[in-house]
Amino acid sequence: MISLHLPGKLAAIFLIIWTAGTARAGAPASPDTQPAVPLAKLLHEVTHRLEKLQNVVVTYNQTNNYIPSPKFLARWKRAKADGQLPRMTLNVGRKHFTCRFSFLRGRSRYERRILPGGPYLGLSREISTFTPQRAEMLVWQLQNSKGPLGVINSHAPLPDRTVDVAIGLRAWHAASWLTPADIMKLTAAPAGADSLVLSRLHGPQKQSWTFRTWPLLELMRYRATMSHGEAEISVSCSDFHSVQGVALPGNVLTRFLPRGPHGRCSGTVRLTTLHYQVGSRYNTPEGYLITFPVGSVVSDARAKHTWRIKSRPRKLSDAAIFRLLKKEDKGAATRP
């Protein structure tokens, strides 16, 4: 053992210097400071986050507020005055919805109910489901007293609803879902001490995803230019909560900005009170077949056949449709 005998004042100075040096050398990093993480590891964390979200259900409130650009509104009014059918329905103003979104490894289901305050395209409620094999839709029309209308197709384009974009499952207006392979192909660049920007050129679109990487991986913003640069969409997320180890937003604000002489409209879509279920055992493939209610009229565009649901609510799986079509009694086949 080595002992030092120093005068009192000198000993005190030595103790202060030694203690400070030891603290600098051995103290852990502040919890507010992100340790340096290689880009490859961050990309792996993004793909791991995506994998966790392959089973997710979201309920939320949505408010749309669209304002046509002055140039587009003038063109729309001229076309209407000339008796021409405008290429775009002028559905503007503030609309309120209650919504539910479900996703299960490539299957998706979108539900929304239009709240009082004005109809949306003549509808009061709609459900859409998409799987690799088929697409279904069920709508309740305000002016139709004959019951809900259902359609079954082999495929249909995914709708633009912002919720799937906000949690990082899809790019805006994309025909398919993001995969780990897609993530690994993105250009990655750090943005400050605790942010990561992933970007790509995808056809006419320029797209970017901005993540805050500490303390949890949070998708803060998605941005894209659309329609050959004629519009820009920006999805901003806030009020994050950890759900099964995934940081998910409690509020989402989407802004649409017209760009150039042909930009159509500006506006916002706001999602609030988002509630999540991640990895729920109740989110099963059977939930991606619509249960058509009694009184609904369902058309199968593939089989060119229409049924009215009379006896009880039911799903029309491909196997069920095949059995109906095989029945010799045409009357029985039209009354599932």
C-alpha positions in Angstrom: 0.0 0.0 0.0 1.3 3.5 -0.9 0.4 6.4 1.4 0.8 10.1 0.7 1.3 12.6 3.4 0.6 16.1 2.1 0.0 19.4 3.9 -3.7 20.0 4.5 -4.4 22.6 1.8 -2.3 20.7 -0.8 -4.2 17.5 0.1 -7.5 19.2 -0.4 -6.5 20.4 -3.9 -5.2 17.0 -4.9 -8.4 15.4 -3.7 -10.6 17.7 -5.9 -8.4 17.2 -9.0 -8.4 13.4 -8.5 -12.1 13.2 -7.9 -13.0 15.3 -11.0 -10.6 13.3 -13.2 -12.1 10.0 -12.0 -15.7 11.3 -12.7 -14.8 12.3 -16.3 -13.1 8.9 -17.0 -15.7 6.6 -15.4 -19.1 8.3 -15.3 -21.8 6.9 -17.6 -23.2 8.9 -20.5 -26.0 11.2 -19.6 -29.5 9.7 -20.3 -30.2 12.7 -22.4 -27.2 12.1 -24.6 -27.2 9.5 -27.4 -24.2 7.3 -27.7 -22.7 7.1 -31.2 -24.5 4.4 -33.2 -23.3 3.2 -36.7 -25.7 3.8 -39.5 -25.9 0.1 -40.3 -27.1 -0.6 -36.7 -29.7 2.2 -37.0 -31.0 0.7 -40.3 -31.3 -2.6 -38.5 -33.3 -1.0 -35.8 -35.7 0.6 -38.4 -36.3 -2.8 -40.0 -36.8 -4.4 -36.5 -39.4 -1.7 -35.8 -41.1 -2.5 -39.1 -41.2 -6.2 -38.2 -42.9 -5.4 -34.9 -45.6 -3.5 -36.7 -46.7 -6.4 -38.9 -49.6 -6.9 -36.5 -51.1 -3.6 -35.5 -54.6 -2.1 -34.9 -55.2 1.6 -34.6 -58.3 3.5 -33.6 -58.4 7.3 -33.9 -60.3 10.4 -34.8 -59.7 12.2 -38.1 -60.4 15.7 -39.3 -59.9 16.7 -42.9 -59.8 20.3 -44.0 -59.1 21.0 -47.7 -58.9 24.3 -49.5 -58.7 24.4 -53.4 -55.9 26.5 -54.9 -57.3 29.7 -56.6 -56.1 28.6 -60.0 -57.6 25.1 -59.7 -60.9 26.5 -58.3 -61.1 28.9 -61.3 -60.5 26.0 -63.8 -63.1 23.9 -61.9 -65.7 26.6 -62.1 -65.0 27.2 -65.8 -65.3 23.5 -66.6 -68.6 23.3 -64.7 -70.0 26.4 -66.4 -69.1 24.9 -69.8 -71.0 21.7 -68.9 -67.8 19.6 -68.7 -67.4 16.9 -66.1 -64.5 18.1 -63.8 -61.7 15.5 -63.5 -61.7 15.9 -59.7 -64.6 16.0 -57.3 -64.6 19.3 -55.4 -65.0 18.0 -51.9 -63.6 20.7 -49.7 -64.2 22.1 -46.2 -63.9 20.4 -42.8 -65.0 16.7 -42.4 -64.8 14.6 -39.2 -64.4 10.9 -39.0 -64.0 8.1 -36.4 -61.6 5.5 -37.9 -60.0 2.1 -37.3 -57.0 0.7 -39.2 -55.8 -2.9 -39.0 -52.8 -4.5 -40.5 -51.5 -8.1 -40.5 -48.5 -9.0 -42.7 -49.7 -7.5 -46.0 -53.5 -7.6 -45.1 -55.1 -4.2 -44.4 -58.5 -3.1 -43.3 -59.7 0.6 -43.2 -62.9 1.6 -41.5 -64.3 5.1 -41.1 -67.6 6.6 -40.0 -68.4 10.1 -41.1 -69.5 12.3 -38.1 -72.2 15.0 -38.3 -71.1 18.1 -40.0 -71.6 17.3 -43.6 -71.5 14.1 -45.8 -68.4 12.9 -47.4 -68.9 12.0 -51.1 -72.5 11.0 -50.2 -71.4 8.4 -47.7 -72.0 7.9 -44.0 -69.7 4.9 -43.4 -67.3 2.7 -45.3 -65.1 -0.4 -44.9 -62.3 -1.5 -47.2 -60.2 -4.6 -46.9 -57.1 -5.6 -49.0 -55.3 -8.9 -49.1 -52.9 -10.4 -51.7 -55.8 -12.4 -53.1 -58.7 -9.9 -53.2 -60.2 -6.6 -52.2 -63.6 -5.8 -50.6 -65.6 -2.7 -50.0 -68.8 -1.9 -48.2 -70.4 1.5 -48.2 -73.4 3.0 -46.6 -74.9 5.7 -48.9 -77.0 8.6 -47.5 -79.4 8.6 -50.4 -79.7 4.8 -50.8 -82.6 3.2 -48.9 -81.9 -0.2 -50.3 -79.1 -1.0 -47.9 -75.3 -1.0 -47.9 -73.5 -1.8 -51.2 -70.6 -4.3 -51.3 -68.0 -5.0 -54.0 -65.5 -7.8 -54.2 -62.6 -7.6 -56.7 -59.4 -9.4 -57.4 -57.5 -6.3 -56.5 -57.9 -2.5 -55.9 -55.5 0.4 -55.2 -54.8 1.0 -51.5 -56.5 4.2 -50.2 -54.6 7.3 -49.1 -55.4 7.6 -45.4 -52.2 8.9 -43.8 -52.4 6.6 -40.7 -50.3 3.8 -42.4 -47.8 6.4 -43.6 -47.6 8.0 -40.1 -46.5 4.8 -38.4 -44.1 3.8 -41.2 -45.8 0.9 -43.0 -46.2 2.6 -46.4 -45.1 5.5 -48.5 -47.8 7.9 -49.6 -49.8 6.7 -52.6 -47.7 3.6 -52.8 -49.2 0.4 -54.2 -47.4 -1.9 -51.8 -46.2 -2.1 -48.2 -42.6 -1.3 -47.1 -40.4 -4.3 -46.5 -37.1 -4.7 -44.7 -35.5 -5.0 -48.2 -36.9 -1.6 -49.1 -35.5 -0.1 -45.9 -32.0 -1.4 -46.6 -32.1 0.2 -50.1 -32.8 3.7 -48.7 -30.1 6.3 -48.6 -29.3 6.9 -44.9 -27.7 10.0 -43.5 -27.4 11.4 -39.9 -29.2 14.7 -39.1 -27.7 16.1 -36.0 -26.8 14.1 -32.9 -30.0 12.2 -32.5 -31.7 12.0 -35.9 -31.6 9.8 -39.0 -33.0 10.7 -42.5 -33.8 7.9 -44.9 -34.6 9.0 -48.5 -35.2 7.7 -52.0 -36.4 8.7 -55.5 -39.4 6.5 -56.4 -40.7 7.2 -59.8 -41.8 10.9 -59.9 -41.7 11.0 -56.1 -39.0 12.2 -53.8 -39.5 10.7 -50.4 -37.9 11.0 -47.0 -38.4 9.6 -43.5 -36.9 11.4 -40.5 -36.4 9.4 -37.3 -35.4 10.6 -33.8 -33.1 7.8 -32.7 -32.8 8.4 -28.9 -34.0 7.3 -26.5 -36.6 5.4 -28.6 -36.8 5.2 -32.4 -39.5 7.7 -33.3 -40.7 8.4 -36.9 -41.0 12.2 -36.6 -41.7 13.2 -40.2 -42.4 11.8 -43.7 -42.2 14.1 -46.7 -42.8 13.5 -50.4 -43.3 15.5 -53.6 -46.2 14.2 -55.7 -47.5 14.2 -59.2 -44.3 15.3 -60.9 -43.6 18.0 -58.4 -47.1 19.5 -58.4 -47.8 18.9 -54.7 -46.0 18.1 -51.5 -47.2 16.1 -48.6 -45.7 16.4 -45.1 -46.7 14.0 -42.2 -45.6 15.2 -38.8 -45.9 13.0 -35.7 -45.8 14.0 -32.0 -46.8 12.9 -28.5 -45.1 9.5 -28.7 -45.8 6.5 -26.4 -44.1 3.1 -26.2 -46.4 0.3 -27.2 -44.9 -3.2 -26.9 -41.5 -1.5 -27.3 -42.4 0.6 -30.4 -42.7 4.4 -30.1 -46.0 5.4 -31.8 -47.5 8.9 -32.1 -50.6 10.2 -30.3 -51.0 13.0 -32.7 -50.4 13.2 -36.5 -50.7 16.3 -38.7 -50.6 15.9 -42.5 -50.2 19.0 -44.7 -50.9 19.0 -48.4 -49.2 21.9 -50.3 -49.8 22.7 -54.0 -46.7 23.5 -56.0 -46.4 25.0 -59.4 -49.2 26.2 -61.7 -51.2 22.9 -61.6 -51.3 22.4 -57.9 -54.9 21.5 -56.9 -55.5 22.0 -53.3 -54.0 22.6 -49.9 -55.2 21.4 -46.6 -54.6 19.3 -43.5 -55.5 15.9 -42.1 -55.3 15.7 -38.4 -55.3 12.4 -36.5 -55.9 12.5 -32.7 -56.5 10.2 -29.7 -54.7 7.4 -31.5 -54.9 4.1 -29.6 -52.8 1.1 -30.6 -52.8 -2.7 -30.2 -49.5 -4.3 -31.3 -49.2 -8.1 -31.6 -52.9 -8.7 -30.7 -54.0 -12.3 -30.9 -57.4 -11.1 -31.9 -56.0 -9.6 -35.1 -56.5 -12.6 -37.4 -56.8 -13.3 -41.1 -60.5 -13.8 -40.7 -60.9 -10.2 -39.8 -59.9 -9.2 -43.3 -63.1 -10.6 -44.8 -66.0 -8.1 -44.4 -69.1 -9.4 -42.6 -71.8 -8.2 -45.0 -75.0 -7.2 -43.0 -78.5 -8.2 -43.7 -80.0 -6.1 -46.5 -76.7 -5.4 -48.2 -76.2 -6.0 -51.9 -72.8 -7.5 -52.8 -71.4 -7.7 -56.3 -68.4 -9.9 -57.2 -66.7 -8.3 -60.1 -64.7 -11.4 -60.7 -67.7 -13.7 -61.1 -70.0 -11.0 -62.5 -72.6 -12.1 -59.9 -74.6 -10.2 -57.4 -76.2 -11.3 -54.1 -78.5 -9.7 -51.6 -77.8 -10.8 -48.0 -81.2 -11.7 -46.6 -81.0 -14.4 -44.0 -78.1 -13.4 -41.7 -74.9 -11.4 -41.7 -72.1 -13.4 -43.4 -68.6 -13.3 -44.9 -68.3 -14.3 -48.5 -65.0 -16.1 -48.8 -63.9 -17.5 -52.1 -64.9 -20.9 -51.0 -68.4 -19.7 -50.0 -68.8 -17.9 -53.3 -67.7 -21.0 -55.2 -70.4 -23.1 -53.4 -73.1 -20.5 -54.1 -72.2 -20.4 -57.8 -72.3 -24.2 -58.0 -75.8 -24.5 -56.6 -78.2 -25.5 -59.3 -81.1 -23.6 -57.7 -80.6 -20.1 -59.0 -83.0 -18.7 -56.4 -81.0 -20.3 -53.6 -77.8 -19.0 -55.1 -79.0 -15.4 -55.1 -80.1 -15.6 -51.4 -77.0 -16.3 -49.4 
